Amino acid sequence: MSIAADRRLPEDERRLLETFLDALWMEQGLSANTLAAYRADLGALGLWLAARDSRLAGAGRADLMAFLAERMSGGARPRSTARLLSSLRRFYRYLAREGRIPEDPTLRIDAPRTGRPLPKTLTEEEVEALLAAPPLDTVLGLRDRTMLEVLYACGLRVSELVGLQLGQVNLRQGVVRITGKGGKERLVPLGEEALAWLERYLREARPSLLRGRAGSALFPTGRGATMTRQAFWYLIKRYALSAGIAKPLSPHTLRHAFATHLINHGADLRVVQLLLGHSDLSTTQIYTHVARERLKDLHARHHPRG
């Protein structure tokens, strides 16, 4: 998989970035979106250095500190800067490992303090309203309802949902096989409600969407192609509007709701970790904070001395 670097960079700099990005893809199986983020970050650094008569492989700690400082003074948030520094660390660690530079210049650069904002989620009532928004008198509406049901029932990432193939679904066992970040696989139960919608969709809508054409995508578009993340996210925002949900939504809103509602109903944190496909339990622990905030809000609104 060849990842083209920024064409404004000198040719040798582009080759260096392409080699690094190809190595990431082959070694870790990172997604195209993740690789694109690395390419953008390192391309920005390369152009910044080139304007100062310097090169990627020749950058020192002072150069990188100046680059990060300029980004922050330009309005970059701490979390964005921390992600940018993570890209630089991985790149320079690779160069040092390959013997292209004598020392990793990011070793003594501290990441900015970011805090950890609580993910935005929906109440159970809002989720029900969102799920009920698609019209069921059209094949597209039935497809959209099923996609929302599966997304909420399984806590999938949007990219995992739109990328689902028919062969990943086991209706008899009621599970879907998901290939997540880093190529890691997990089995996620559908639950009775999502399973019922999926069976109805496969019977009543998917054949009409394919119009007799062969296709492996579980949720094809009206033209029989694989849906993009952006197209599905447009659908969610449209249905949220028709459901009267005024909250700002993110691509992970239903995934956040899935995890938060499970924990609110007593699910074990490690079970939620497995269902979400998190490699680190600390990533999942953020949802315990969301649940506590919800309890505090309920107490404040309903307790006579709240």
C-alpha positions in Angstrom: 0.0 0.0 0.0 1.8 3.1 -1.2 0.9 6.3 0.8 1.7 9.4 -1.3 3.3 12.2 0.8 2.7 15.9 0.2 3.8 16.8 -3.3 5.2 20.2 -2.1 8.0 18.4 -0.2 11.3 17.7 -1.8 11.4 14.3 -3.6 13.8 12.7 -1.0 11.6 13.9 1.9 8.5 12.4 0.1 10.2 9.1 -0.3 11.2 9.1 3.4 7.6 9.7 4.5 6.3 7.1 2.1 8.7 4.5 3.4 7.7 5.3 7.0 3.9 5.2 6.3 4.3 1.9 4.3 6.2 0.5 7.3 3.4 1.5 9.7 0.8 -0.1 7.5 2.7 -3.3 7.1 3.7 -3.7 10.7 0.6 -2.5 12.5 -2.2 -2.6 10.0 -3.3 1.0 10.7 -6.3 2.3 8.9 -6.2 4.6 5.9 -7.6 7.4 8.0 -4.9 7.0 10.7 -2.2 6.9 8.0 -3.6 10.1 6.5 -3.4 11.8 9.8 0.3 10.9 10.1 0.9 12.1 6.6 -0.8 15.4 7.3 1.2 16.0 10.5 4.6 15.1 9.1 3.9 16.9 5.8 3.2 20.1 7.8 6.4 19.7 9.7 8.4 19.0 6.6 7.1 22.1 4.9 7.7 24.2 8.0 11.3 22.9 8.2 11.8 23.5 4.4 10.8 27.1 4.8 13.7 27.4 7.3 16.2 25.5 5.1 16.1 22.4 7.3 15.0 18.8 6.7 13.0 16.2 8.5 15.9 14.0 9.2 18.0 16.9 10.4 15.5 18.4 12.8 16.6 18.8 16.4 14.7 19.2 19.7 14.7 23.0 19.4 13.2 22.8 15.9 10.4 20.6 17.0 9.7 22.7 20.1 9.5 25.8 17.9 7.2 24.0 15.5 4.8 22.9 18.3 4.9 26.3 19.9 4.0 28.0 16.7 1.0 25.6 16.2 -0.2 26.3 19.8 0.2 30.1 19.4 -1.9 29.7 16.2 -4.8 28.3 18.2 -4.1 24.5 18.3 -5.6 22.9 21.3 -3.6 20.9 23.8 -5.2 17.6 22.7 -4.5 18.4 19.1 -0.9 19.3 19.9 -0.5 16.1 22.0 -1.7 14.0 19.0 0.7 15.9 16.7 3.6 15.2 19.1 2.6 11.5 19.1 2.9 11.5 15.3 6.4 13.1 15.5 7.5 10.6 18.2 6.6 7.6 16.1 8.3 9.0 13.1 11.6 9.9 14.8 11.6 6.7 16.8 11.4 4.9 13.4 14.3 7.0 12.0 16.4 6.2 15.0 15.6 2.5 14.9 16.5 2.4 11.2 19.8 4.2 11.8 18.9 7.3 9.8 19.4 9.7 12.7 21.8 9.3 15.7 19.2 10.3 18.3 15.4 10.7 18.6 14.9 14.5 19.1 11.4 13.9 20.7 12.8 12.1 23.7 12.9 15.1 26.0 9.7 16.8 24.8 6.8 16.7 27.2 3.3 16.4 25.9 0.9 19.3 26.9 -1.6 18.6 29.7 -4.9 17.8 28.0 -7.2 16.7 30.7 -9.9 14.3 29.6 -13.2 15.7 28.5 -16.2 13.5 29.1 -17.7 12.1 25.8 -21.0 13.6 24.7 -23.8 11.0 24.9 -27.5 10.7 24.6 -30.1 9.7 27.2 -32.0 6.4 26.6 -35.1 8.4 25.6 -33.1 10.4 23.0 -31.7 7.1 21.6 -35.2 5.7 21.3 -36.3 8.9 19.5 -33.3 8.7 17.1 -33.9 5.0 16.3 -37.5 5.7 15.5 -36.8 8.6 13.2 -36.2 6.7 9.8 -39.3 6.1 7.8 -40.1 2.4 7.5 -42.2 2.6 4.3 -39.0 2.7 2.1 -36.1 0.3 1.7 -33.6 3.1 2.5 -35.5 4.0 5.7 -35.6 0.3 6.7 -31.8 0.1 6.0 -31.1 3.2 8.0 -33.2 2.0 11.0 -31.3 -1.3 11.0 -27.9 0.5 10.8 -28.8 2.7 13.8 -30.1 -0.4 15.7 -26.9 -2.3 15.0 -24.7 0.7 15.8 -26.3 1.2 19.2 -26.7 -2.5 20.0 -23.0 -3.3 19.3 -21.2 0.0 20.2 -19.4 -0.1 16.8 -17.3 2.7 15.4 -19.0 4.2 12.3 -16.2 3.0 10.1 -16.8 -0.6 11.4 -20.5 -0.3 10.7 -20.3 0.9 7.1 -17.5 -1.5 6.4 -19.5 -4.6 7.6 -19.7 -7.4 5.1 -22.5 -9.9 4.9 -20.1 -12.7 5.9 -19.3 -11.0 9.2 -22.9 -11.6 10.5 -23.9 -14.9 12.1 -27.7 -14.7 12.5 -28.0 -18.2 14.1 -25.6 -17.2 16.9 -26.7 -13.6 16.9 -23.2 -12.1 16.7 -21.1 -9.9 14.4 -17.4 -10.4 13.9 -15.7 -7.0 13.9 -12.2 -6.2 12.7 -11.2 -3.2 14.7 -8.1 -1.0 15.0 -4.8 -2.8 14.4 -6.6 -5.7 12.7 -7.9 -7.0 16.0 -11.0 -9.1 15.8 -13.9 -9.3 18.4 -17.3 -11.0 18.5 -20.1 -8.7 19.5 -23.6 -9.9 20.4 -26.5 -8.2 18.5 -29.2 -8.6 21.0 -32.8 -9.6 20.2 -34.0 -6.2 18.9 -31.1 -5.5 16.5 -31.2 -9.1 15.3 -34.9 -8.8 14.5 -34.4 -5.6 12.5 -31.4 -7.2 10.7 -33.4 -10.2 9.7 -36.3 -8.0 8.4 -33.8 -5.8 6.5 -32.1 -8.7 4.9 -35.5 -10.1 3.8 -37.3 -6.9 2.7 -34.7 -4.2 1.8 -31.2 -5.4 0.9 -32.2 -7.4 -2.2 -34.0 -4.2 -3.5 -30.9 -2.1 -2.8 -28.7 -4.5 -4.7 -31.2 -4.8 -7.6 -30.0 -8.3 -8.6 -26.3 -7.3 -8.5 -23.7 -9.2 -6.5 -22.4 -7.4 -3.4 -20.8 -8.3 -0.1 -21.5 -5.0 1.8 -24.1 -5.6 4.5 -25.5 -2.1 4.1 -25.1 -0.9 0.5 -26.2 2.4 -0.8 -29.1 2.8 -3.2 -26.6 2.2 -6.0 -25.3 -1.0 -4.4 -22.0 0.5 -3.4 -20.4 0.6 0.1 -21.5 3.6 2.1 -18.9 6.1 3.3 -18.6 7.3 6.9 -19.4 10.8 5.8 -22.7 9.7 4.1 -23.8 7.8 7.1 -23.0 10.6 9.5 -25.1 12.9 7.3 -28.0 10.5 7.8 -27.5 10.5 11.6 -27.6 14.3 11.8 -30.7 14.4 9.6 -32.5 11.9 11.8 -31.4 13.6 15.0 -32.9 16.8 13.6 -36.2 15.1 12.8 -36.2 13.5 16.3 -35.9 16.9 18.0 -32.4 16.2 19.4 -30.6 19.5 19.7 -27.4 18.2 21.2 -24.2 18.4 19.1 -23.5 14.9 17.8 -20.1 13.3 17.0 -19.4 10.2 14.9 -19.1 8.3 18.2 -22.3 9.5 19.9 -24.1 6.2 19.7 -21.0 4.3 20.7 -20.7 6.5 23.7 -24.4 5.9 24.5 -23.9 2.2 24.2 -21.1 2.1 26.7 -22.6 4.6 29.1 -26.0 2.9 29.2 -24.4 -0.5 29.8 -22.5 0.8 32.8 -25.6 2.6 34.1 -27.3 -0.7 34.1 -24.5 -2.5 36.0 -22.3 -3.9 33.2 -18.8 -4.9 34.3 -16.1 -2.4 33.0 -14.0 -5.2 31.5 -16.9 -6.6 29.6 -17.6 -3.1 28.1 -13.9 -2.9 27.2 -14.1 -6.2 25.3 -17.3 -5.1 23.5 -15.8 -1.8 22.4 -12.5 -3.3 21.4 -10.4 -1.1 23.6 -6.8 -2.4 24.1 -6.4 -0.5 27.4 -8.9 -0.5 30.3 -8.1 3.1 31.0 -9.7 4.1 27.7 -13.0 2.5 28.9 -12.9 4.0 32.4 -14.0 7.4 31.0 -17.5 6.0 30.9 -17.6 5.5 34.6 -17.1 9.2 34.9 -20.0 9.8 32.5 -22.2 7.5 34.6 -21.3 9.4 37.8 -22.1 12.7 36.2 -25.5 11.3 35.2 -26.2 10.1 38.8 -25.2 13.5 40.2 -27.5 15.3 37.7 -30.4 13.0 38.6 -29.8 13.6 42.3 -29.7 17.3 41.8 -32.9 17.3 39.8 -35.0 14.9 41.9 -33.8 14.9 45.5 -35.7 17.4 47.7 -32.4 18.7 49.0 -30.5 18.3 45.7 
